Amino acid sequence: MLPVYLLLAFLAVRSIDGHGRLIEPPSRASAWRYGFNTPHNFNDHELYCGGFTRQWVKNEGKCGVCGDPWDSKIPRAHEYGGAYGQGVIVRQYKPGQTINIRVELTASHFGFFEFSLCPNFKNATQECLARNILQLLKPQENVEHMSTRYFPKDGNKVYEMKYKLPKLTCPHCLLQWRYIAGNNWGDCANGTGAVGCGPQEEFRACADVALGSMTTPDEEVETNEIPEEVEQEATQKPQEQPESSYSPISSLVIGLVSFLAIFLVLSLLFFHYYNLGSKLKNWMLAHKFPADKQDAEKPPLPPPRNKKRQPDGMFEVSLNKQESLA
């Protein structure tokens, strides 16, 4: 039964679908969420080529340019002329401009993002897109330098990246997002097997943009332009912060010495003002009650001794006692 359980677990892993959408610039499937008059696709986070099995078993790895299943009816739903491929331009850029791109992942499966452009938005092909792959402006930390790929590593969130557009002019281009996951087990090029090797689940999305002048100049479209000074700062290597000249031990010693010095000063102030207060009190008492001071300087007098008077009868009794004793 163990091989059966392993097979079921393997199939369960393969059947898990990730979710994600291109939100900046808004894709054809998501433009309606950002105020554009386009058809509503409530499953805009599920453009994954029909799923792993449909893409790799039935369609031999092929997928529509915008994430539709390869064997869908032409024109496919998110390609130009399809249900969501209305050709509405959502952003206008300058050739060679650095832009912000945002992708929302609701089920991260590792892997990487890649973005590309095709001037022929009506009949875009993967070969056309491969000729204009966008360059990542700043390489990621802890990642081998990849000039075009961005690796999402923080789970489910909105990822924001800076990419540089090619120096290409087109009044209506197609911008493609590809998300190739990396959580399936497969055969690697070196003959071994590992997670992330071999065929993987894939997401795609398309956005209509303009580089340079637009085909409809009267239409108002956001530019998403980044100021030149910000772009220059992003391209420059960040300055290294100078290392601190104090080690943890020296910092501890300095703190301890400072504490002792403050304690000593406070102690001296306490004793000083305590003695000064006593002297001041005595001085005030001496000047306020001078008579008491003079009386205090005189020697003490013994208390008066008064002879106790006894009744007459008691005096005679005492005399009789003295005579009898004599």
Buried (B, 14 or more C-beta within 10 A) or exposed (E): EEEEEEEEEEEEEBEEBBBBBBBBBBBBBBBBBEEBEBBEBEEBBBBBBBBBEBBBEEBEEEBBBBBBBBEBEEBBBBBBEBBBBBBBBBBBBBEEBBBEBBBBBEEBBBBBBBBBBBBBBEEBEBEBBEEBBBEBBBEBEEEEEEEBBBBBEEEEEEBEBBBBBBEBBBBBBBBBBBBBBBBBEEEEEEEEEEBBBBBBBBBBBBBBBBBEEBEEEEEEBEEBBBEEEEBEEBEEEEEEEEEEEEEEEEEEEEEEEEEEEEEEEEEEEEEEEEEEEEEEEEEEEEEEEEEEEEEEEEEEEEEEEEEEEEEEEEEEEEEEEEEEEE
